[in-house]
Amino acid sequence: MRFLLLLLILSLSQIAKAQGFVQTEYKDTKGTQLRYAILKPAKIKPETKYPLLISLHGSGGRGSKNWEGNCAANKVLSQPALQKKYPCYIIAPTVNRNQRWDGAPLTALIELIKKSLKQHPIDPARIYVTGQSMGGAGTYSAILAEPNLFAAAVPVCGRGQPDQAKKIVHLPIWIFHGEKDRVVPTQHSREMVKALKKVGGKPIYTEYAGVSHNSWTPAYAEKKLWKWLFAQKREAQKEN
């Protein structure tokens, strides 16, 4: 009896975590299939456009069926209290075990974002991207691929491309990393911050003392992060 009760509690817990998300797929013009989960605002008001957050999981989320739970940002921002405070769309894509956030998956994701602008009341000036670990690297890849599509980016413990910093110098970027990270050495974020500042950028950088690779836990718990992120708006002259 206790076993059945525990099983019921666990099942309800999983439902609660996934509440509001709908799993679906998108096939781009080249035939690449991208699986993703989407969360819409609880109440969509007429004549209102909402922000869109793209949330990219790390390597541990590859091949998982729990698409909406792959990135810690989804779990935090989908909570009723934050959804009420920051109503938005969340698209949480996933890749297969042998894929990363580059090449065909990234191309399909960019195409999905642009198509979503026509299908949903999304504000084209308020599209954001974040990700952890491999998803942090994917965040850099996304904004480098489409530097004028996003309004802001939040890479968490990800590898960047310092030699391409000039392409994204105009973007508001908040970078997070753990001081003791041995999976993705902290130096990757430090070098990216240095490169952005060298070309005139103004990135925000938070490095957590004593924290290892799971810097996404304190990062996405930062209330100031979400307030900052949803305040960012892409300038009209930079629209595609």
C-alpha positions in Angstrom: 0.0 0.0 0.0 2.8 2.4 0.9 4.5 1.5 -2.4 1.4 2.4 -4.4 1.0 5.6 -2.5 4.7 6.5 -3.2 4.2 5.7 -6.8 1.1 7.9 -7.0 3.0 10.8 -5.4 5.9 10.4 -7.8 3.6 10.4 -10.8 1.8 13.5 -9.6 5.1 15.2 -9.1 6.2 14.5 -12.6 2.9 15.8 -13.9 3.3 19.0 -11.9 6.8 19.5 -13.3 5.5 19.1 -16.9 2.3 21.1 -16.3 1.6 23.4 -19.3 4.3 22.0 -21.6 3.2 20.3 -24.8 5.6 18.0 -26.6 5.7 18.2 -30.4 8.1 18.1 -33.4 9.2 20.4 -36.2 10.6 19.4 -39.6 12.5 22.2 -41.3 12.9 22.8 -45.0 15.9 20.5 -45.2 14.0 17.6 -43.6 15.7 17.8 -40.2 13.3 16.8 -37.4 13.6 18.8 -34.1 11.7 17.6 -31.1 10.7 20.2 -28.6 8.3 21.1 -25.8 6.5 24.4 -25.7 4.9 26.3 -22.8 2.4 29.1 -23.6 1.4 31.9 -21.2 -1.5 30.8 -18.9 -3.7 33.5 -20.2 -3.2 35.0 -23.7 -4.7 38.5 -23.9 -6.0 39.9 -27.2 -3.7 42.3 -29.0 -0.8 41.3 -26.7 2.6 39.9 -27.7 4.7 37.9 -25.4 8.5 37.2 -24.9 9.9 34.0 -26.1 12.7 32.1 -24.2 14.7 29.4 -26.0 16.1 27.0 -23.4 18.9 24.6 -24.3 19.8 21.5 -22.4 23.3 20.1 -21.7 24.8 16.9 -22.9 23.0 15.0 -20.1 19.6 15.9 -21.6 20.4 14.4 -25.0 18.0 11.6 -26.0 15.8 12.2 -22.9 12.1 11.9 -23.2 11.6 14.6 -20.5 12.1 17.4 -23.0 10.7 20.2 -20.8 12.8 19.1 -17.8 16.1 18.9 -19.6 17.2 22.4 -18.8 17.0 23.9 -15.2 15.7 27.2 -16.7 12.4 25.4 -17.7 11.7 24.1 -14.2 12.3 27.5 -12.7 10.5 29.8 -15.2 7.5 27.5 -15.6 6.6 27.8 -11.9 3.1 29.5 -11.6 4.5 32.4 -9.6 7.1 33.3 -12.2 4.8 32.6 -15.1 2.4 35.1 -13.5 5.1 37.7 -13.1 6.8 37.1 -16.5 4.2 35.5 -18.8 6.1 34.2 -21.8 6.5 31.4 -24.3 9.2 28.8 -23.6 10.5 26.5 -26.3 12.7 23.7 -25.0 14.1 21.7 -27.9 16.1 18.5 -27.5 18.7 16.7 -29.6 19.7 13.0 -30.0 22.5 11.4 -28.1 25.0 12.0 -30.9 24.1 15.6 -31.6 25.0 19.0 -30.3 23.6 22.6 -30.6 25.2 23.2 -34.0 24.8 22.1 -37.6 21.4 20.8 -38.6 19.8 21.0 -35.2 20.7 24.6 -34.8 19.5 25.4 -38.3 16.2 23.7 -37.6 15.9 25.6 -34.3 16.4 29.0 -35.9 13.8 28.1 -38.5 11.4 27.0 -35.8 11.8 30.3 -34.0 11.1 32.3 -37.1 8.1 30.2 -37.9 6.8 30.5 -34.3 6.7 34.3 -34.8 4.0 33.8 -37.4 2.1 31.1 -35.4 2.0 32.7 -32.0 1.7 36.2 -30.5 5.4 36.5 -29.8 7.2 39.9 -29.6 10.0 39.7 -32.2 11.9 42.3 -30.2 11.9 40.1 -27.1 13.4 36.7 -28.0 15.9 35.3 -25.5 18.2 32.3 -25.4 19.8 30.5 -22.5 21.4 27.1 -21.9 23.5 25.1 -19.5 26.9 23.4 -20.3 26.5 22.1 -23.8 23.4 24.4 -24.0 25.6 27.3 -22.8 27.9 26.6 -25.8 24.7 26.3 -27.9 23.6 29.7 -26.7 26.8 31.3 -28.1 26.3 29.3 -31.3 22.7 30.6 -31.6 23.5 34.2 -31.2 26.5 33.9 -33.5 24.3 32.3 -36.2 21.6 35.0 -35.8 23.1 38.0 -34.0 20.2 40.2 -34.9 17.4 37.8 -33.9 17.8 37.7 -30.1 17.4 40.5 -27.6 19.6 38.9 -24.9 21.5 35.7 -24.1 22.4 33.9 -20.9 25.1 31.2 -21.4 25.7 29.1 -18.2 29.0 27.2 -17.9 29.4 27.1 -21.7 32.3 27.3 -24.1 32.2 30.4 -26.3 34.1 31.6 -29.3 36.3 34.6 -28.2 37.6 35.2 -31.7 34.0 35.9 -32.9 33.1 38.3 -30.1 32.7 41.3 -32.4 29.7 39.7 -34.0 27.7 39.8 -30.8 29.2 42.8 -29.1 25.8 44.7 -29.3 23.9 42.0 -27.4 23.1 42.1 -23.7 24.8 39.0 -22.3 24.9 37.7 -18.7 27.4 34.9 -18.3 27.5 32.4 -15.4 30.1 29.9 -14.3 31.2 28.0 -11.2 34.7 28.6 -9.9 35.4 24.9 -9.4 34.0 23.7 -12.7 36.2 20.8 -14.0 33.9 19.7 -16.8 33.9 23.0 -18.6 36.8 25.0 -17.1 35.9 28.4 -15.8 38.5 29.9 -18.1 36.2 29.5 -21.1 33.8 32.1 -19.6 36.5 34.4 -18.4 38.1 34.5 -21.9 34.7 35.2 -23.5 34.1 38.1 -21.1 37.5 39.5 -21.8 37.0 39.2 -25.5 33.6 40.9 -25.4 35.0 43.8 -23.3 38.0 44.2 -25.6 35.7 44.9 -28.6 33.5 47.3 -26.6 30.9 44.9 -25.2 29.4 45.2 -21.7 28.7 41.6 -20.6 27.7 40.8 -17.0 29.7 38.0 -15.4 28.8 36.0 -12.3 31.3 33.4 -11.0 30.2 31.4 -8.0 32.9 30.7 -5.5 33.3 27.0 -4.6 30.6 25.9 -7.1 31.5 23.2 -9.6 29.7 22.3 -12.9 26.1 22.7 -11.6 26.3 26.5 -11.7 22.9 26.5 -13.4 21.2 25.8 -10.0 22.2 29.2 -8.4 22.2 31.0 -11.8 18.5 30.3 -12.6 17.6 30.9 -8.9 18.8 34.5 -9.3 15.7 36.7 -9.2 17.7 39.6 -10.6 18.4 37.5 -13.7 14.8 37.2 -14.8 14.1 40.8 -14.0 17.1 41.8 -16.1 16.3 39.4 -18.9 12.7 40.3 -19.5 13.6 44.0 -19.5 15.8 43.6 -22.6 14.4 44.6 -25.9 16.0 44.4 -29.3 16.3 47.8 -31.1 13.9 48.3 -34.1 16.7 48.9 -36.5 18.2 45.5 -35.8 15.1 43.6 -36.7 15.4 41.1 -39.6 
